[in-house]
C-alpha cells in the first residue's frame, strides 16, 4: 500500500533531480499514475469481495509533550495511515484517470510550456497529495497533504510566469483560498485542543467518552466545512477558479479535478463529526453547508451564462453541479453516493476544461462570439462538451432522491438545469455558427486538434458518464459503501432525468430562435456583472486582496526564485566536486586516524 503514495513522490524526486528534456520528463511523469495504479489494483483486488477495509499504519511522529495533566495530551502521536475501501478505491481510480488524461493531453497541448520538469513534477506531486488525502486516516496527515497540494496548485498555475494574466490567476489561487485553508487548520486544531486526538478512528469514540461538546463540535465542523467550500470554489470563493482561465489548460484541468477529489476524500471522513455537531446544535453546520451549496448551485451557472469567455462559462457550470453534490452531503445516509458524485463531477470538469483548451488553441480566442464551425473543423474536441455535461448531471437525480423538502428540490433542479443550459450553450455556439474572420486570423487555417489532445477529454467524459449511470444500479452503491440501497421510485428517476432534458431542449430552442438576442443579453448581463464586481473589488481591495497579493508576490520573488537559484547552484557545485579527482591515500589515512580515536574514546578504562 505505501506504493500508492510513495510511487508518485519518488517520480517527483526523480524529475526534480534528473529530468530536463520535455519528452523524457513526460515519459517519467507517466510512471507516477502507473506506479500508483499498481498499488491501488493490488489493494482493491484484495478487498474486492470483502466488506472490511484494508488498513496500513506506519508511525510518523511520537513526541512527548508533557508529564502531567490528561493522558491524551502527554504525547503527540501521528501515524502515516492508508485505508483502502471500496469507496476510496473508486476515488483513487478517478484521480489516476484524471492524471493520465491530463498527462496525455499535455504531450501536445503543453508543448510550449516553459520548464517542463517543473510542470510535470508539480502534476505528479498534486496526484500524490490527492491519493494521500483520499487514503489518510489522520487529520494532521490530511492537512499536510492538503497544504502541499495548495502550494503545488499555485506553482502549477503560475508555470507560465512570462504571461501577466496567467501569473495574476495563479496569485489568486494562493490568496483567495488562503482563508479557507486557515479555517480548515483552525477546525482541526480545535478538535485536538478538546479531544487530544487526530486519528479519526480514535477521535470519534473519544467524542462520546468526553460527553456532549456542542460549542466545540459546532465551531470545528463549520470551520472544516468552510475549508472544503473554499477549495471547491463555492460562492463567494469561486474567483480563484473562474479567474484561472489564462493559466495553462492542463494545469487548470488538473487543479479542478484533483481538488474535487481531495474535498470528497475529506468530507466523507469528517461527516461523522459534522453529524455529531448537527445533533447537538440543531443542525447548524449541516444547514450552513446546504445553504452555501444551494446558493452556489443557483448563482454560479448564472455567472457562467452571463460570461462570453468560454473557459469561465464552463468552469462556473462545473462548480454549480459540484455544489449540487456537496448539497447531498447534508443527508447523512448519502455520504458515499455524494462522494462518488463529486468524483464524477471532477472527471467531467477536467474533460470540459481540456476540451475548451483545445478549442481556444485551435480558434485562437476564448470569446464564444468569435468561435464557430467546431463540429466541422474540430469535431472530437467539441463532442467532449456534451459528454462532460451528461457526466456532470447523470447521477445527480439518484443522489437527490424524492424525500427532499421543496426548497432543496428547487435548488437541485435549478443547479442541474442551469448547468446543463450553460454547457450546451457553449457547445452550440462553438459547434454550429459561422466562424467569423478576424484580423490576423484565417478560419481556413483551423485544423482538428492532434489525437493526443482530442481523445483524453472524450475518454474522461465517457468515464464520467459511466460512473454517473452506475448510480442507477443499487448493487453498485451497496458495494461502494456496504449499505443496503432500496430501489427508488421510477417516477423520481423520470423527474430528475426530465430536468436536464428540458434544459437541453430550451438551449436548442433558444439557439435556433433567438441566438443573436441571447448574445446581446449575455453581453449586457456580463457588463452589468462586471461593473458590480469591479465596485465590490474596489471596496475590498485595500483590506483583503492587495495585502494577500503582495504577500504572494514577495513569496514568489523571494522564496521560490531564490530557492530555485540556490538549488541549481548546489547541484552544479556538487557535480564539480564529484568530477574532481580525490586524494585516495590522505583520505584513507584520515579515516583510519578518526576510527582509532573514536575506538580509543569508547574503550573501557579510558579516562573521560
Secondary structure, 3 states (H helix, E strand, C coil): CCHHHHHHHHHHHHHHHCCCCHHHHHHHHHHHHHHHHHHHHHHHHHCCCCCCCEEEEEEEEEEECCCCCCHHHCEEEEEEEEEECHHHHHHHHHHHHHHHHHHHHHHHHCCCCCCHHHHHHHHHHHHHHHHHHHHCCEHHHHHHHHHHHHHHHHHHHCCCCCCHHHHHHHHHHHHCCHHHHHHHHHHHHHHHHHHCCCEHHHHHHHHHHCCCCHHHHHHHHHHHHHHHHHHHCCCCCCHHHHCCCCCCHHHHHHHHHHHHHHHHHHHHHHHHHHHHHHHHCCCHHHHHHHHHHHHHHHHHHHHHHCCCEHHHHHHHHHHHHHHHHHHHCCCHHHHHHHHHHHHHHHHHHHHHHHHHHHHHHHHCCCEHHHCCCHHHHCHHHHHHHHHHHHHHHCCHHHHHCCCCCHHHHHHHHHHHHHHHHHHHHHHHHHHCCCCCCECCECHHHCCCCCHHHHHHHHHHHHHHHHHHHHHHCHHHHHHHHCCCCCCCCHHHHHHHHHHHHHHHHHHHHHHHHCHHHHHHHHHHHHHHHHHHHHHHHHHHHHHHHHHHHHHHHHHHHHHHHHHHHHHHHHHHHHHHHHHCCCCHHHHHHHHHHHHHHHHHHHCCCCCC
